[in-house]
Amino acid sequence: MPPLEGVFKMREDILHKIDRFDVRSWLESKGIAYGSEGKNIGRSWIGISPCPFCGNSGNHFGIGPNNQINCWVCGKKGNIIDLIKEVENCGFKQSLNILDEFQDYTFKKLKQDILIRHNENILPSEARDKFPQNYLDYLIKRRFDPEIIIPKYKLLACPNFGDYAFRIIIPCYFNKSVVNFTAVDTTGRKTKYKHCPNNKAITPMKNLLYNIDSVYQKTIIVEGTTDVWRLGDGAIATMGIEFTTEQIKLLIQRNLKTIHIMFDADKPAQLQAKKLAQALSNFTNTNIITLSRGDPADLSDKEALEIRKEFL
């Protein structure tokens, strides 16, 4: 019984590796062109032409969302290991090494959820794109130009009723889809931020980094949404000083050349900034930008521009 049990455990481990295999990165490393839409390519599938097994060039060979393979001409079916063995001209043992080399431990399930739920509107039904004057006044008081901030970050306003009364809705995007949101109070009389409940969100807030879609080679990590607004594209927020393993994985996945951390000036935030820098230091060049006071949202436009020029 123990030897057989060991075999099942090994097979389960391989299945997990197949599910986490970053097929796009592998195809790109081999110089193999692929498509995710077009004739004969199903939703959530990747198409390759010609078929590696029969040579048919009609775009009938596909890789599914769970890394299964299928050719609708020659009938070849299986999983990604079969394709690796064919393309790499190798045996099973070597295919497992390649499987290990291209593991993607970040957001595989999230990406699939987005494909399934990308048309689902998780934002409050009462939210509107027309802003009452007192909401605009709130932004102006925070030294943000409503004509710039509202369209850039696709902000919405909730009226004076409902769960998000008197709040500005701030959508959180991942791969250009809304997967969560937070709502900031404009009155100063309620809890400042109120997040979308996890059971309604496509992914929990602390599995995300606000404004991550704007990041390419460098980033500045800040605490909150208004900090991001002050610095602009390239800045991302952990939504508080606490950070999670999922957020670190998302940063590692981006293959960034440099990561700067600019948390608020208070002692607890600076201690967390050091912990985050330490967690990321094994993966990329990481440093801390220390503020003399306040938080990044308190910076003047001139100061923010100078920081952007130096670090982004």
Kinemage of the C-alpha trace (Angstrom):
@kinemage 1
@onewidth
@group {chain A} dominant
@subgroup {mainchain}
@vectorlist {calphas} color= white
{ca met a 1} P 0.000 0.000 0.000
{ca pro a 2} L 2.699 2.629 0.862
{ca pro a 3} L 4.444 2.396 -2.556
{ca leu a 4} L 1.107 2.753 -4.396
{ca glu a 5} L 0.159 5.678 -2.169
{ca gly a 6} L 3.466 7.358 -3.094
{ca val a 7} L 2.679 6.993 -6.803
{ca phe a 8} L -0.679 8.731 -6.348
{ca lys a 9} L 0.999 11.572 -4.454
{ca met a 10} L 3.524 11.984 -7.252
{ca arg a 11} L 0.790 12.035 -9.879
{ca glu a 12} L -1.136 14.670 -7.915
{ca asp a 13} L 2.009 16.797 -7.702
{ca ile a 14} L 2.502 16.550 -11.471
{ca leu a 15} L -1.112 17.546 -12.085
{ca his a 16} L -0.587 20.668 -9.963
{ca lys a 17} L 2.543 21.496 -11.969
{ca ile a 18} L 0.646 21.043 -15.228
{ca asp a 19} L -2.024 23.461 -13.991
{ca arg a 20} L 0.627 26.037 -13.002
{ca phe a 21} L 2.682 25.692 -16.185
{ca asp a 22} L 3.229 29.083 -17.835
{ca val a 23} L 2.563 27.894 -21.361
{ca arg a 24} L 2.860 31.344 -22.955
{ca ser a 25} L 6.353 31.920 -21.556
{ca trp a 26} L 7.427 28.475 -22.726
{ca leu a 27} L 6.036 28.985 -26.242
{ca glu a 28} L 7.777 32.354 -26.455
{ca ser a 29} L 11.079 30.780 -25.349
{ca lys a 30} L 10.756 28.310 -28.233
{ca gly a 31} L 9.828 31.011 -30.741
{ca ile a 32} L 6.412 29.446 -31.356
{ca ala a 33} L 3.689 31.887 -32.397
{ca tyr a 34} L 0.301 31.530 -30.729
{ca gly a 35} L -3.034 33.319 -30.598
{ca ser a 36} L -5.764 33.714 -27.996
{ca glu a 37} L -8.557 34.765 -30.348
{ca gly a 38} L -9.573 34.364 -33.959
{ca lys a 39} L -10.873 31.642 -36.249
{ca asn a 40} L -11.124 28.192 -34.630
{ca ile a 41} L -9.758 29.442 -31.259
{ca gly a 42} L -12.208 28.846 -28.429
{ca arg a 43} L -12.723 31.135 -25.461
{ca ser a 44} L -9.899 30.768 -22.898
{ca trp a 45} L -7.899 28.606 -25.352
{ca ile a 46} L -4.546 29.238 -27.046
{ca gly a 47} L -4.226 28.326 -30.712
{ca ile a 48} L -1.060 27.119 -32.457
{ca ser a 49} L -0.652 26.669 -36.190
{ca pro a 50} L 0.481 24.348 -37.626
{ca cys a 51} L -0.389 21.451 -35.325
{ca pro a 52} L 2.890 20.043 -33.895
{ca phe a 53} L 1.567 16.505 -34.325
{ca cys a 54} L -0.081 16.417 -37.767
{ca gly a 55} L 1.131 19.639 -39.391
{ca asn a 56} L -2.364 20.931 -40.227
{ca ser a 57} L -2.209 24.706 -40.623
{ca gly a 58} L -5.895 25.463 -40.173
{ca asn a 59} L -5.506 26.638 -36.565
{ca his a 60} L -7.176 23.492 -35.255
{ca phe a 61} L -4.658 22.713 -32.505
{ca gly a 62} L -5.433 24.275 -29.126
{ca ile a 63} L -4.245 24.458 -25.523
{ca gly a 64} L -7.045 24.763 -22.989
{ca pro a 65} L -7.264 26.747 -19.720
{ca asn a 66} L -6.083 23.722 -17.692
{ca asn a 67} L -3.205 23.126 -20.126
{ca gln a 68} L -4.942 20.254 -21.878
{ca ile a 69} L -4.270 19.897 -25.619
{ca asn a 70} L -6.497 18.921 -28.522
{ca cys a 71} L -6.257 18.843 -32.298
{ca trp a 72} L -9.634 18.772 -34.032
{ca val a 73} L -8.074 17.345 -37.221
{ca cys a 74} L -5.773 14.513 -36.169
{ca gly a 75} L -7.575 13.921 -32.864
{ca lys a 76} L -4.468 14.199 -30.700
{ca lys a 77} L -5.480 14.781 -27.061
{ca gly a 78} L -3.593 14.906 -23.799
{ca asn a 79} L -1.945 17.414 -21.519
{ca ile a 80} L 0.886 19.886 -21.834
{ca ile a 81} L 3.512 17.215 -21.107
{ca asp a 82} L 2.629 15.536 -24.415
{ca leu a 83} L 3.217 18.818 -26.232
{ca ile a 84} L 6.500 19.476 -24.397
{ca lys a 85} L 7.796 16.012 -25.349
{ca glu a 86} L 6.859 16.576 -29.007
{ca val a 87} L 8.293 20.094 -29.314
{ca glu a 88} L 11.419 19.473 -27.226
{ca asn a 89} L 11.963 15.977 -28.676
{ca cys a 90} L 12.524 14.635 -25.190
{ca gly a 91} L 11.345 11.949 -22.812
{ca phe a 92} L 9.017 12.122 -19.837
{ca lys a 93} L 11.733 12.811 -17.245
{ca gln a 94} L 13.150 15.782 -19.185
{ca ser a 95} L 9.635 17.121 -19.793
{ca leu a 96} L 9.164 17.298 -16.020
{ca asn a 97} L 12.322 19.420 -15.748
{ca ile a 98} L 10.881 21.819 -18.329
{ca leu a 99} L 7.585 21.769 -16.453
{ca asp a 100} L 9.464 22.876 -13.319
{ca glu a 101} L 11.337 25.598 -15.199
{ca phe a 102} L 8.160 27.391 -16.304
{ca gln a 103} L 6.015 27.199 -13.177
{ca asp a 104} L 3.682 30.132 -12.566
{ca tyr a 105} L 2.751 30.234 -8.896
{ca thr a 106} L 0.779 33.464 -9.165
{ca phe a 107} L -2.854 34.126 -9.955
{ca lys a 108} L -3.506 31.166 -12.255
{ca lys a 109} L -6.929 30.698 -10.704
{ca leu a 110} L -7.552 34.447 -10.636
{ca lys a 111} L -6.878 34.753 -14.360
{ca gln a 112} L -9.344 31.941 -15.061
{ca asp a 113} L -11.934 33.574 -12.786
{ca ile a 114} L -11.567 36.828 -14.708
{ca leu a 115} L -12.139 35.012 -17.992
{ca ile a 116} L -15.298 33.473 -16.560
{ca arg a 117} L -16.632 36.562 -14.742
{ca his a 118} L -15.187 39.452 -16.766
{ca asn a 119} L -18.651 40.658 -17.811
{ca glu a 120} L -20.006 40.526 -14.263
{ca asn a 121} L -20.522 43.982 -12.784
{ca ile a 122} L -19.467 43.832 -9.129
{ca leu a 123} L -19.709 47.608 -8.616
{ca pro a 124} L -22.636 48.981 -6.545
{ca ser a 125} L -25.739 49.333 -8.708
{ca glu a 126} L -26.412 52.817 -7.341
{ca ala a 127} L -22.974 54.145 -8.394
{ca arg a 128} L -23.090 56.889 -11.034
{ca asp a 129} L -20.608 58.712 -13.228
{ca lys a 130} L -22.174 62.074 -12.337
{ca phe a 131} L -20.529 63.637 -9.284
{ca pro a 132} L -22.407 65.976 -6.912
{ca gln a 133} L -20.549 69.172 -6.108
{ca asn a 134} L -19.690 68.082 -2.556
{ca tyr a 135} L -17.902 65.006 -3.965
{ca leu a 136} L -15.935 67.231 -6.334
{ca asp a 137} L -15.138 69.532 -3.434
{ca tyr a 138} L -13.721 66.566 -1.512
{ca leu a 139} L -11.303 65.784 -4.350
{ca ile a 140} L -10.340 69.421 -4.775
{ca lys a 141} L -9.704 69.720 -1.030
{ca arg a 142} L -7.329 66.764 -1.361
{ca arg a 143} L -5.619 68.699 -4.190
{ca phe a 144} L -6.771 66.375 -6.966
{ca asp a 145} L -8.189 67.710 -10.215
{ca pro a 146} L -11.565 65.967 -10.719
{ca glu a 147} L -11.348 66.402 -14.489
{ca ile a 148} L -8.157 64.312 -14.473
{ca ile a 149} L -8.660 61.858 -11.610
{ca ile a 150} L -12.249 60.781 -12.307
{ca pro a 151} L -11.798 59.586 -15.913
{ca lys a 152} L -8.241 58.285 -15.424
{ca tyr a 153} L -9.189 55.943 -12.568
{ca lys a 154} L -12.808 55.469 -13.698
{ca leu a 155} L -14.213 56.711 -10.402
{ca leu a 156} L -17.933 56.659 -9.622
{ca ala a 157} L -20.101 58.432 -7.048
{ca cys a 158} L -22.684 56.795 -4.791
{ca pro a 159} L -25.648 58.959 -3.731
{ca asn a 160} L -26.859 59.546 -0.181
{ca phe a 161} L -28.420 56.096 0.262
{ca gly a 162} L -27.331 52.463 0.209
{ca asp a 163} L -24.327 50.652 1.677
{ca tyr a 164} L -21.888 53.119 0.073
{ca ala a 165} L -23.735 56.375 0.690
{ca phe a 166} L -21.615 59.532 0.303
{ca arg a 167} L -18.684 57.496 -0.984
{ca ile a 168} L -16.544 57.601 -4.132
{ca ile a 169} L -16.205 54.155 -5.704
{ca ile a 170} L -12.643 53.262 -6.720
{ca pro a 171} L -12.531 50.217 -9.061
{ca cys a 172} L -9.543 47.884 -8.799
{ca tyr a 173} L -8.389 46.388 -12.099
{ca phe a 174} L -6.371 43.316 -12.971
{ca asn a 175} L -5.660 42.567 -16.633
{ca lys a 176} L -8.047 45.418 -17.512
{ca ser a 177} L -10.996 43.800 -15.701
{ca val a 178} L -12.635 45.107 -12.525
{ca val a 179} L -11.961 42.459 -9.880
{ca asn a 180} L -12.642 44.461 -6.701
{ca phe a 181} L -13.332 47.982 -5.501
{ca thr a 182} L -12.995 50.192 -2.467
{ca ala a 183} L -15.103 53.204 -1.492
{ca val a 184} L -13.747 56.344 0.179
{ca asp a 185} L -15.940 58.446 2.468
{ca thr a 186} L -16.363 62.084 1.418
{ca thr a 187} L -17.906 63.318 4.677
{ca gly a 188} L -15.187 62.661 7.241
{ca arg a 189} L -17.814 61.126 9.533
{ca lys a 190} L -17.496 57.443 8.594
{ca thr a 191} L -14.796 54.807 8.240
{ca lys a 192} L -12.499 56.212 5.574
{ca tyr a 193} L -12.437 53.161 3.304
{ca lys a 194} L -14.972 50.398 2.781
{ca his a 195} L -13.948 47.476 0.558
{ca cys a 196} L -16.111 45.225 -1.552
{ca pro a 197} L -16.948 42.053 0.463
{ca asn a 198} L -14.727 39.102 -0.489
{ca asn a 199} L -17.741 36.933 -1.343
{ca lys a 200} L -18.761 39.436 -4.026
{ca ala a 201} L -15.304 40.327 -5.332
{ca ile a 202} L -13.657 38.352 -8.104
{ca thr a 203} L -10.557 38.284 -5.926
{ca pro a 204} L -9.899 39.575 -2.390
{ca met a 205} L -8.382 43.040 -2.004
{ca lys a 206} L -5.188 41.799 -0.357
{ca asn a 207} L -4.532 39.458 -3.280
{ca leu a 208} L -4.238 42.532 -5.505
{ca leu a 209} L -2.081 45.586 -6.030
{ca tyr a 210} L -4.059 48.680 -6.946
{ca asn a 211} L -3.017 50.137 -10.343
{ca ile a 212} L -0.845 47.092 -11.203
{ca asp a 213} L -1.879 47.275 -14.879
{ca ser a 214} L 0.134 50.505 -15.239
{ca val a 215} L 3.439 48.882 -14.197
{ca tyr a 216} L 6.155 47.692 -16.574
{ca gln a 217} L 9.843 47.755 -15.595
{ca lys a 218} L 9.835 49.861 -12.417
{ca thr a 219} L 7.352 50.636 -9.684
{ca ile a 220} L 6.853 52.606 -6.500
{ca ile a 221} L 4.831 50.724 -3.888
{ca val a 222} L 2.670 52.930 -1.675
{ca glu a 223} L -0.056 52.243 0.856
{ca gly a 224} L -3.287 53.578 -0.619
{ca thr a 225} L -5.238 54.754 -3.627
{ca thr a 226} L -4.728 58.496 -3.101
{ca asp a 227} L -0.966 57.904 -2.859
{ca val a 228} L -1.195 56.272 -6.291
{ca trp a 229} L -3.221 59.170 -7.678
{ca arg a 230} L -0.529 61.623 -6.571
{ca leu a 231} L 2.301 59.695 -8.252
{ca gly a 232} L 0.423 58.345 -11.288
{ca asp a 233} L 1.269 55.461 -13.616
{ca gly a 234} L 3.893 53.090 -12.271
{ca ala a 235} L 2.757 53.519 -8.663
{ca ile a 236} L 0.859 50.673 -7.002
{ca ala a 237} L -0.787 50.269 -3.597
{ca thr a 238} L -0.860 47.381 -1.125
{ca met a 239} L -4.043 48.882 0.388
{ca gly a 240} L -2.554 49.344 3.850
{ca ile a 241} L 0.842 48.710 5.416
{ca glu a 242} L 0.230 44.957 5.723
{ca phe a 243} L 1.261 42.939 2.686
{ca thr a 244} L 0.508 39.351 1.701
{ca thr a 245} L 2.318 36.473 0.046
{ca glu a 246} L -0.059 36.785 -2.902
{ca gln a 247} L 0.970 40.406 -3.443
{ca ile a 248} L 4.649 39.469 -3.336
{ca lys a 249} L 4.056 36.690 -5.869
{ca leu a 250} L 2.305 39.139 -8.167
{ca leu a 251} L 5.331 41.470 -8.011
{ca ile a 252} L 7.743 38.600 -8.704
{ca gln a 253} L 5.657 37.568 -11.707
{ca arg a 254} L 6.115 41.028 -13.233
{ca asn a 255} L 9.894 40.557 -13.499
{ca leu a 256} L 10.507 44.161 -12.509
{ca lys a 257} L 13.991 45.655 -12.768
{ca thr a 258} L 13.573 47.914 -9.742
{ca ile a 259} L 11.055 48.218 -6.918
{ca his a 260} L 10.874 51.314 -4.722
{ca ile a 261} L 8.834 51.324 -1.519
{ca met a 262} L 7.440 54.625 -0.267
{ca phe a 263} L 5.178 54.084 2.724
{ca asp a 264} L 3.979 56.802 5.106
{ca ala a 265} L 6.542 58.474 7.344
{ca asp a 266} L 5.230 57.060 10.669
{ca lys a 267} L 7.204 54.355 12.469
{ca pro a 268} L 4.808 51.373 11.969
{ca ala a 269} L 4.675 52.041 8.222
{ca gln a 270} L 8.471 52.301 7.986
{ca leu a 271} L 8.911 49.011 9.832
{ca gln a 272} L 6.573 47.331 7.349
{ca ala a 273} L 8.418 48.951 4.441
{ca lys a 274} L 11.652 47.346 5.662
{ca lys a 275} L 9.958 43.942 5.942
{ca leu a 276} L 8.569 44.250 2.416
{ca ala a 277} L 11.952 45.325 1.038
{ca gln a 278} L 13.574 42.333 2.690
{ca ala a 279} L 10.963 39.961 1.267
{ca leu a 280} L 11.552 41.290 -2.256
{ca ser a 281} L 15.331 41.752 -2.115
{ca asn a 282} L 16.061 38.185 -3.248
{ca phe a 283} L 14.140 38.704 -6.470
{ca thr a 284} L 14.999 42.191 -7.720
{ca asn a 285} L 16.707 45.469 -6.893
{ca thr a 286} L 14.674 46.949 -4.032
{ca asn a 287} L 15.044 50.138 -1.992
{ca ile a 288} L 13.047 52.372 0.337
{ca ile a 289} L 12.162 56.002 -0.316
{ca thr a 290} L 11.769 57.729 3.052
{ca leu a 291} L 9.466 60.690 3.489
{ca ser a 292} L 10.264 63.341 6.080
{ca arg a 293} L 6.584 63.641 6.992
{ca gly a 294} L 3.067 62.546 6.055
{ca asp a 295} L 2.300 60.260 3.139
{ca pro a 296} L 2.780 60.347 -0.652
{ca ala a 297} L -0.692 61.856 -1.153
{ca asp a 298} L 0.512 64.911 0.818
{ca leu a 299} L 3.240 65.644 -1.717
{ca ser a 300} L 2.914 68.703 -3.910
{ca asp a 301} L 2.571 68.123 -7.635
{ca lys a 302} L 6.113 69.427 -8.062
{ca glu a 303} L 7.500 67.007 -5.453
{ca ala a 304} L 5.590 64.109 -7.009
{ca leu a 305} L 6.975 64.970 -10.446
{ca glu a 306} L 10.511 65.068 -9.118
{ca ile a 307} L 10.064 61.625 -7.547
{ca arg a 308} L 8.669 60.256 -10.799
{ca lys a 309} L 11.624 61.619 -12.763
{ca glu a 310} L 14.127 60.094 -10.348
{ca phe a 311} L 12.562 56.711 -9.648
{ca leu a 312} L 10.216 55.902 -12.537
